[in-house]
Amino acid sequence: MKDFLKFIFFGVTKAPRLRLVDSDTDERLDMAVGFNLQILLLGSFFGLPLFFKRLWGWAWSLFFLSTVQFVFFYRMVNRILSARTVAEYEAAMQQASGPFETVIGYLLVAVVVLLSVKANRWAVERLLKKGWRFENVSDPLVRQVATKWKIPAHYLKPAEKREKL
């Protein structure tokens, strides 16, 4: 249970991780590889895990979809709770989910599942484009991930050590 809570709230897992380093600041970052259960479980909650991964476009998209779904849910609950007669209650239940609400719900689920599979890859690729490099390029996990994700060879060069003034 303790590991599950660490995973849900802090993203701490025992999954294999890639270690990236920023040659300008010597900052190091561990990035997970593979399926991201945290995004699957919490991604529909306004896209919060994606904000932490700094995938801004996807995060704002999920925030928008979640907000729209929340507004529809609030309006539906409000109609149901404000019903005074059985006929009003039955009418509110029949109007509970229209086609637009259903499409938003399915779209939200599809995007969350897609991001659960792809978000770690996209986060690593974003960092590589910003100048980060793998700390240990001879690591078998790095080689396996580079082959699977088709990462260009120039990202597999060792991080350059720069002297700071």
BAKE-453577 format. One line per 3 residues: number of its first residue (from 1); their letters; for each residue x, y, z of N, C-alpha, C. Coordinates in Angstrom, 3 decimals. Each point is the difference from the previous one (the first is absolute). Example, Ala and Ser with C-alpha at 12.3 -4.5 7.8 and 13.67 -1.06 7.14 Angstrom:
<recs>
1	AS	13.190/-5.690/7.800/-0.890/1.190/0.000/0.900/1.200/0.000; -0.350/1.050/-0.720/0.820/1.190/0.060/-0.770/1.090/0.730
</recs>
This chain:
<recs>
1	MKD	0.825/-1.193/0.000/-0.825/1.193/0.000/0.866/1.253/0.000; 1.101/-0.067/0.754/0.895/1.150/0.087/0.598/0.323/-1.367; 0.414/-1.039/-0.746/0.544/0.217/-1.339/-1.050/0.575/-0.935
4	FLK	-1.249/-0.458/0.135/-1.076/0.499/-0.843/-0.240/1.488/0.266; -0.021/0.403/1.261/-0.200/1.414/0.330/1.169/0.862/-0.474; 1.215/-0.507/0.128/1.160/0.730/-0.529/-0.126/0.183/-1.504
7	FIF	-0.479/-1.046/-0.649/-0.153/0.061/-1.448/-1.061/1.016/-0.406; -1.146/-0.051/0.638/-1.110/0.875/-0.366/0.336/1.464/0.253; 0.529/0.315/1.167/0.178/1.396/0.370/1.347/0.585/-0.420
10	FGV	1.028/-0.832/-0.088/1.327/0.534/-0.301/0.623/-0.575/-1.260; -0.619/-0.997/-0.609/0.523/-0.582/-1.220/1.211/-0.879/0.219; 0.241/-0.447/1.242/1.152/-0.820/0.328/-0.339/-1.457/-0.294
13	TKA	0.720/-0.587/-0.929/-0.222/-1.403/-0.341/1.328/-0.729/-0.055; -0.103/-1.300/-0.109/1.199/-0.826/-0.149/0.245/-0.352/-1.463; -0.677/0.703/-0.897/0.139/-0.237/-1.436/1.371/0.475/-0.471
16	PRL	0.486/-0.550/-1.105/1.285/0.453/-0.533/-0.055/1.472/-0.403; 1.099/0.688/0.253/0.043/1.435/-0.271/1.248/0.365/-0.791; -0.179/1.002/-0.841/1.113/0.569/-0.744/0.492/1.217/0.769
19	RLV	1.294/0.148/0.077/0.554/1.157/0.697/0.514/0.981/-1.044; -0.552/1.203/0.021/0.413/1.052/-0.920/0.736/1.086/0.772; 0.897/0.678/-0.704/0.781/1.061/0.621/0.002/1.214/-0.922
22	DSD	-0.116/1.162/0.610/0.093/1.257/-0.739/1.440/0.483/0.111; 0.682/0.091/-1.120/1.420/0.343/0.025/0.236/1.441/0.432; -0.982/0.866/-0.133/0.180/1.397/0.405/-0.060/0.169/1.508
25	TDE	-0.915/-0.677/0.644/-0.215/0.206/1.436/0.407/-1.190/0.851; 0.406/-1.100/-0.600/0.308/-1.256/0.701/-1.201/-0.543/0.774; -1.187/0.376/-0.395/-1.204/-0.520/0.623/-0.260/-1.397/-0.544
28	RLD	-0.408/-0.898/0.884/-0.287/-1.369/-0.400/-1.483/-0.289/0.220; -0.528/-0.851/-0.878/-1.426/-0.302/0.048/-0.218/-1.451/-0.382; -0.782/-0.708/0.790/-0.359/-1.385/-0.302/-1.348/-0.008/-0.693
31	MAV	-0.049/-0.644/-1.153/-1.242/-0.091/-0.770/-0.397/-1.468/-0.114; -1.269/-0.281/0.247/-0.513/-1.363/-0.078/-0.116/-0.438/-1.455; -0.005/-1.298/-0.187/-0.125/-0.592/-1.326/-1.269/-0.844/-0.006
34	GFN	-0.762/0.085/-1.071/-1.152/-0.864/-0.161/-1.312/0.633/0.416; -0.955/-0.853/0.356/-1.356/0.404/0.326/-0.015/0.840/1.274; -0.799/1.063/0.011/-0.072/0.900/1.144/-1.360/-0.147/0.664
37	LQI	-0.053/-0.769/1.069/-1.242/-0.244/0.716/-0.501/1.260/0.700; 0.909/0.866/0.386/-0.391/1.249/0.664/-0.858/0.868/-0.924; 0.363/0.076/-1.258/-0.809/0.768/-0.957/-1.333/-0.694/-0.232
40	LLL	0.002/-1.332/-0.048/-1.254/-0.726/-0.202/-0.968/0.257/1.147; 0.505/-0.006/1.229/-0.881/0.150/1.149/-0.359/1.454/0.287; 0.935/0.935/-0.209/-0.233/1.391/0.382/-0.067/0.971/-1.170
43	GSF	0.191/-0.500/-1.205/0.029/0.881/-1.162/-1.315/0.697/-0.270; -1.106/-0.669/0.287/-1.285/0.635/-0.247/-0.359/1.010/1.089; 0.813/0.104/1.021/-0.197/1.011/1.044/0.741/1.266/-0.428
46	FGL	-0.532/0.657/-1.006/0.488/1.266/-0.533/1.434/-0.081/-0.534; 0.478/-1.177/-0.367/1.295/-0.148/-0.642/1.201/0.269/0.887; -0.145/-0.113/1.304/1.076/0.366/0.923/1.325/-0.710/-0.244
49	PLF	0.047/-1.328/-0.227/1.303/-0.633/-0.226/0.732/0.559/-1.225; -0.746/0.464/-0.994/0.640/0.529/-1.204/0.610/1.373/0.252; -0.568/0.764/0.899/0.621/1.269/0.366/1.342/-0.258/0.673
52	FKR	0.093/-1.051/0.822/1.255/-0.329/0.662/1.049/-0.499/-0.994; -0.431/-0.644/-1.081/0.930/-0.447/-1.038/0.327/1.100/-1.001; -0.653/1.129/0.144/0.185/1.175/-0.864/-0.369/-0.278/-1.457
55	LWG	-1.016/-0.802/-0.180/-0.573/-0.204/-1.326/-1.193/0.941/-0.089; 0.282/1.267/-0.216/-0.970/1.076/0.166/-1.212/-0.123/-0.914; 0.194/-0.297/-1.258/-1.125/-0.087/-0.923/-0.987/-1.086/0.405
58	WAW	0.516/-1.174/0.318/-0.866/-1.093/0.423/-0.625/0.300/1.354; 0.760/0.624/0.880/-0.533/0.322/1.329/-1.177/0.963/-0.106; 0.149/1.052/-0.805/-1.101/0.959/-0.156/-1.179/-0.617/-0.733
61	SLF	0.266/-0.915/-0.934/-1.095/-0.692/-0.688/-0.816/-0.842/0.981; 0.707/-0.761/0.845/-0.706/-0.796/0.997/-0.694/0.881/1.035; 0.616/1.126/0.337/-0.637/0.927/0.926/-1.323/0.500/-0.585
64	FLS	0.019/0.352/-1.280/-1.208/0.481/-0.661/-1.070/-1.092/-0.052; 0.385/-1.218/-0.444/-0.972/-1.095/-0.084/-0.575/-0.346/1.375; 0.847/-0.022/1.017/-0.463/-0.315/1.349/-0.929/1.075/0.529
67	TVQ	0.316/1.255/-0.293/-0.862/1.093/0.447/-1.363/-0.071/-0.669; -0.024/-0.261/-1.291/-1.277/-0.127/-0.716/-0.803/-1.164/0.568; 0.664/-1.122/0.230/-0.702/-1.149/0.556/-0.517/0.308/1.402
70	FVF	0.763/0.707/0.805/-0.435/0.370/1.350/-1.223/0.913/-0.051; -0.010/0.954/-0.912/-1.147/0.912/-0.128/-1.246/-0.779/-0.381; 0.114/-0.919/-0.954/-1.157/-0.814/-0.384/-0.481/-0.867/1.164
73	FYR	0.944/-0.568/0.735/-0.359/-0.822/1.148/-0.706/0.844/1.066; 0.497/1.188/0.257/-0.617/0.887/0.982/-1.427/0.363/-0.411; -0.182/0.327/-1.265/-1.345/0.348/-0.480/-0.955/-1.191/0.102
76	MVN	0.494/-1.200/-0.301/-0.840/-1.190/0.091/-0.406/-0.260/1.451; 0.934/0.046/0.912/-0.306/-0.225/1.416/-0.942/1.071/0.512; 0.204/1.231/-0.418/-0.872/1.094/0.424/-1.436/-0.234/-0.478
79	RIL	-0.179/-0.447/-1.247/-1.345/-0.296/-0.519/-0.649/-1.134/0.782; 0.771/-1.032/0.294/-0.550/-1.154/0.711/-0.394/0.378/1.426; 0.851/0.757/0.665/-0.287/0.362/1.386/-1.108/1.046/0.124
82	SAR	-0.224/0.773/-1.040/-1.053/1.018/0.077/-1.367/-0.534/-0.420; -0.076/-1.257/-0.369/-1.285/-0.589/-0.389/-0.911/-0.100/1.224; -1.233/0.424/-0.165/-0.957/-0.006/1.113/-1.003/-1.153/-0.109
85	TVA	-0.224/-0.461/-1.219/-0.959/-1.092/-0.193/0.701/-1.151/-0.696; -0.686/-1.119/-0.024/0.552/-1.182/-0.653/0.160/0.253/-1.502; -0.951/0.706/-0.587/0.078/0.290/-1.439/1.204/0.885/-0.317
88	EYE	0.274/1.000/0.832/1.179/0.859/-0.208/1.285/-0.802/0.168; 0.004/-0.901/0.985/1.177/-0.841/0.232/0.257/-0.913/-1.200; -1.050/-0.630/-0.517/0.161/-0.877/-1.161/0.453/0.783/-1.230
91	AAM	-0.517/1.205/-0.179/0.429/0.841/-1.127/1.470/0.381/0.146; 0.412/0.316/1.221/1.400/0.365/0.237/0.924/-1.192/-0.246; -0.450/-1.186/0.385/0.827/-1.192/-0.216/0.110/-0.351/-1.480
94	QQA	-1.054/0.254/-0.771/0.056/-0.280/-1.432/0.886/1.001/-0.731; 0.090/1.219/0.513/0.868/1.014/-0.598/1.411/-0.070/0.563; 0.277/-0.990/0.835/1.256/-0.037/0.748/1.229/0.120/-0.887
97	SGP	0.053/-0.762/-1.050/1.191/0.111/-0.853/-0.432/0.092/-1.452; 0.271/1.141/-0.556/-0.281/0.219/-1.413/1.162/-0.483/-0.840; -0.118/0.104/-1.296/1.068/-0.485/-0.879/1.307/0.780/0.168
100	FET	-0.092/1.295/0.250/1.221/0.795/0.151/0.757/-0.393/1.264; -0.719/-0.217/1.090/0.633/-0.424/1.251/0.655/-1.365/-0.154; -0.668/-0.875/-0.742/0.545/-1.335/-0.225/1.286/0.066/-0.820
103	VIG	-0.008/0.823/-1.028/1.204/0.154/-0.833/1.147/0.561/0.826; -0.273/1.003/0.828/1.046/0.578/0.859/0.557/-1.064/0.936; -0.862/-0.813/0.588/0.458/-1.063/0.903/0.878/-1.022/-0.696
106	YLL	-0.437/-0.464/-1.167/0.800/-0.981/-0.747/1.322/0.605/-0.473; -0.041/1.251/-0.415/1.222/0.677/-0.439/0.986/0.140/1.153; -0.503/0.343/1.171/0.857/0.120/1.175/0.649/-1.335/0.351
109	VAV	-0.768/-1.062/-0.037/0.549/-1.331/0.292/1.047/-0.393/-1.041; -0.282/0.246/-1.278/0.944/-0.364/-1.062/1.307/0.779/0.132; -0.086/1.281/0.287/1.210/0.817/0.135/0.808/-0.435/1.221
112	VVL	-0.661/-0.308/1.103/0.716/-0.439/1.202/0.705/-1.330/-0.251; -0.640/-0.925/-0.679/0.642/-1.288/-0.299/1.187/0.199/-0.947; -0.174/0.829/-1.018/1.102/0.291/-0.921/1.180/0.616/0.744
115	LSV	-0.270/0.953/0.861/1.074/0.660/0.736/0.646/-0.920/1.024; -0.741/-0.953/0.532/0.591/-0.966/0.926/1.078/-0.819/-0.686; -0.198/-0.229/-1.282/0.968/-0.792/-0.761/1.137/0.876/-0.530
118	KAN	-0.291/1.216/-0.441/0.981/0.814/-0.723/0.644/1.142/0.790; -0.522/0.398/1.139/0.462/1.220/0.670/1.464/-0.081/0.428; 0.435/-1.139/0.528/1.399/-0.104/0.421/0.945/0.183/-1.184
121	RWA	-0.347/-0.607/-1.110/0.825/0.136/-1.205/0.059/1.454/-0.448; -1.158/0.653/-0.055/-0.036/1.384/-0.462/0.744/0.931/0.958; -0.047/-0.287/1.294/0.720/0.830/0.969/1.511/-0.149/-0.182
124	VER	0.470/-1.222/-0.227/1.442/-0.215/-0.220/0.438/0.665/-1.303; -0.791/-0.138/-1.057/0.355/0.627/-1.274/0.026/1.527/0.123; -0.912/0.566/0.773/-0.016/1.456/0.209/1.267/0.451/0.708
127	LLK	0.417/-0.759/1.016/1.222/0.360/0.721/1.238/-0.145/-0.886; 0.037/-1.037/-0.834/1.141/-0.178/-0.899/0.107/1.165/-0.985; -1.134/0.473/-0.493/0.019/1.133/-0.926/0.432/1.286/0.690
130	KGW	-0.177/0.078/1.307/0.393/1.198/0.746/1.465/-0.040/0.430; 0.709/-1.060/-0.357/1.429/-0.047/0.309/0.388/-0.989/1.079; -0.926/-0.672/0.592/0.320/-1.014/0.988/0.581/-1.218/-0.716
133	RFE	0.815/-0.766/0.688/0.582/-1.215/-0.561/-0.106/-1.124/1.025; 0.120/-1.235/-0.480/0.007/-1.145/0.897/1.293/0.012/0.787; -0.082/-0.307/1.283/1.192/0.030/0.843/0.962/-1.137/-0.356
136	NVS	-0.533/-1.181/-0.200/0.826/-1.157/-0.333/-0.514/-0.583/-1.309; 0.621/0.369/-1.097/-0.489/-0.451/-1.310/0.297/-1.469/-0.260; 0.890/-0.605/0.790/0.298/-1.417/-0.197/-0.938/-0.905/0.800
139	DPL	-0.909/0.579/0.741/-0.977/-0.759/0.768/-0.893/-0.795/-0.958; -0.209/-1.287/0.257/-0.837/-0.804/-0.911/-1.433/0.527/-0.111; -0.525/0.558/1.081/-1.354/0.547/-0.049/-0.066/1.190/-0.951
142	VRQ	1.019/0.840/0.013/0.042/1.153/-0.911/0.059/-0.480/-1.434; 0.828/-0.985/-0.277/0.108/-0.546/-1.364/-1.320/-0.635/-0.453; -0.636/-0.723/0.891/-1.266/-0.645/-0.336/-1.077/1.048/-0.281
145	VAT	-0.072/1.018/0.839/-1.002/1.059/-0.178/0.291/0.797/-1.266; 1.263/0.281/-0.266/0.362/0.756/-1.198/-0.391/-0.753/-1.264; 0.159/-1.305/0.010/-0.405/-0.811/-1.144/-1.516/-0.048/-0.137
148	KWK	-0.672/-0.224/1.107/-1.467/-0.115/-0.024/-0.659/1.319/-0.388; 0.485/1.116/0.548/-0.595/1.313/-0.261/0.591/0.685/-1.225; 0.985/-0.638/-0.641/0.669/0.550/-1.184/0.585/1.381/0.274
151	IPA	0.770/0.089/1.082/0.661/1.242/0.368/1.238/0.150/-0.879; 0.196/1.161/-0.625/1.163/0.197/-0.864/1.329/-0.200/0.752; 1.007/-0.423/-0.741/1.292/-0.352/0.596/0.703/1.192/0.640
154	HYL	-0.231/1.216/-0.477/0.714/1.136/0.585/-0.462/0.292/1.431; -1.128/-0.542/0.417/-0.428/0.135/1.399/0.668/-1.039/0.891; 0.660/-0.977/-0.607/0.632/-1.060/0.766/1.477/0.269/0.268
157	KPA	0.440/1.200/-0.262/1.372/0.376/0.338/0.045/0.362/1.483; 1.139/-0.250/0.646/0.088/0.332/1.426/-0.192/1.504/0.232; -0.507/0.316/1.170/-0.213/1.403/0.361/1.345/0.709/0.090
160	EKR	0.047/1.200/-0.537/1.247/0.769/0.010/0.179/0.663/1.359; 1.223/-0.072/0.493/0.318/0.662/1.260/0.455/1.423/-0.336; -0.719/0.979/0.507/0.362/1.391/-0.253/0.498/0.634/1.281
163	EKL	1.037/0.768/-0.141/0.517/0.708/1.163/-0.766/1.291/0.173; -0.318/0.266/1.212/-0.741/1.224/0.294/0.963/1.053/0.508; -0.285/1.227/-0.369/0.868/1.097/0.442/-0.362/0.484/1.369
</recs>
